[in-house]
């Protein structure tokens, strides 16, 4: 049996987590929060139009971690799919204004909700 130090074991366990990333999102003046808003984005597809097999895995307890979606995308998903909320986890949610533009904090980074992690 191979011994892995706890820090390495944690890193190995986190690698396959969908959407996991520890990098900050720098805001570009005049742009919207497009880090995860493109039409071909797997997270939006998975969140809003899951396949039958994905729904089966959720029913079996699978939780999917979604990273850097906008607050409006998160609200839309939770409103459209309340029966699936227990299978969703959101990290790095980007705060937007009424027009859907990403808010920028005093450091020039996208303003993000505090997820408690």
C-alpha positions in Angstrom: 0.0 0.0 0.0 1.3 3.4 -0.9 1.1 6.2 1.7 0.1 9.6 0.4 0.5 12.7 2.6 -2.9 14.3 3.4 -2.2 17.5 1.4 -1.3 15.4 -1.7 -4.3 13.1 -1.2 -6.6 16.2 -1.1 -5.0 17.6 -4.3 -5.5 14.2 -6.1 -9.1 14.0 -4.9 -9.9 17.6 -6.1 -8.4 17.1 -9.6 -11.4 15.3 -11.2 -14.0 17.7 -9.6 -15.9 19.3 -12.5 -15.4 23.0 -12.7 -12.8 23.2 -9.9 -10.3 26.0 -10.3 -8.5 28.2 -7.9 -7.5 31.0 -10.2 -9.0 34.5 -9.9 -11.1 36.0 -12.6 -9.7 39.4 -13.8 -12.3 41.8 -15.1 -11.7 43.5 -18.5 -13.2 47.0 -18.7 -16.3 47.1 -20.9 -16.9 43.3 -20.9 -19.5 41.1 -19.3 -18.7 38.1 -17.1 -18.2 35.7 -20.0 -16.0 33.2 -18.2 -18.8 30.6 -18.2 -21.5 32.1 -20.4 -20.6 30.9 -23.9 -23.4 28.9 -25.6 -21.2 25.8 -25.8 -20.2 25.9 -22.2 -20.6 22.4 -20.7 -21.6 23.8 -17.3 -24.6 25.6 -18.7 -25.6 22.7 -20.8 -25.3 20.3 -17.8 -27.1 22.7 -15.5 -30.1 23.6 -17.8 -30.4 20.6 -20.1 -29.0 17.5 -18.4 -29.0 14.2 -20.2 -31.0 11.2 -18.9 -27.9 9.5 -17.6 -26.9 12.7 -15.8 -30.3 12.9 -14.2 -30.0 9.2 -13.1 -26.6 9.9 -11.5 -28.1 12.9 -9.7 -30.9 10.7 -8.4 -28.2 8.4 -7.1 -26.7 11.3 -5.1 -24.2 12.8 -7.5 -23.5 16.5 -6.8 -22.0 18.7 -9.6 -19.9 21.7 -8.7 -20.4 24.6 -11.0 -17.7 27.3 -11.0 -17.9 31.0 -12.0 -21.5 31.2 -13.3 -23.3 34.5 -12.9 -25.8 35.0 -10.1 -28.5 35.3 -12.8 -27.6 31.9 -14.3 -27.7 30.3 -10.8 -31.1 31.9 -10.0 -32.5 30.8 -13.4 -31.3 27.2 -12.8 -32.7 27.0 -9.3 -36.0 28.4 -10.5 -36.2 26.1 -13.5 -35.1 23.0 -11.7 -36.0 23.2 -8.0 -36.2 19.4 -7.8 -32.5 19.2 -8.6 -31.1 21.8 -6.1 -29.7 19.1 -3.8 -27.5 18.0 -6.8 -26.0 21.5 -7.4 -23.1 23.3 -5.8 -22.0 26.8 -6.9 -18.6 28.3 -6.3 -17.2 31.6 -7.4 -20.6 33.0 -8.4 -20.1 36.3 -10.2 -22.3 39.1 -9.0 -24.0 41.1 -11.8 -26.0 44.3 -12.0 -29.6 44.6 -13.3 -28.4 44.5 -16.9 -26.4 41.3 -16.3 -23.0 43.1 -16.4 -20.4 41.7 -14.0 -19.7 44.0 -11.0 -16.0 44.7 -10.4 -14.5 45.0 -6.9 -11.9 47.6 -5.8 -9.1 45.2 -6.9 -10.3 45.0 -10.5 -11.5 41.4 -10.1 -15.1 40.3 -10.8 -17.1 40.7 -7.6 -18.1 37.2 -6.4 -20.5 35.9 -3.8 -18.9 34.6 -0.6 -19.5 30.9 -0.7 -18.1 30.2 2.7 -15.3 28.0 1.5 
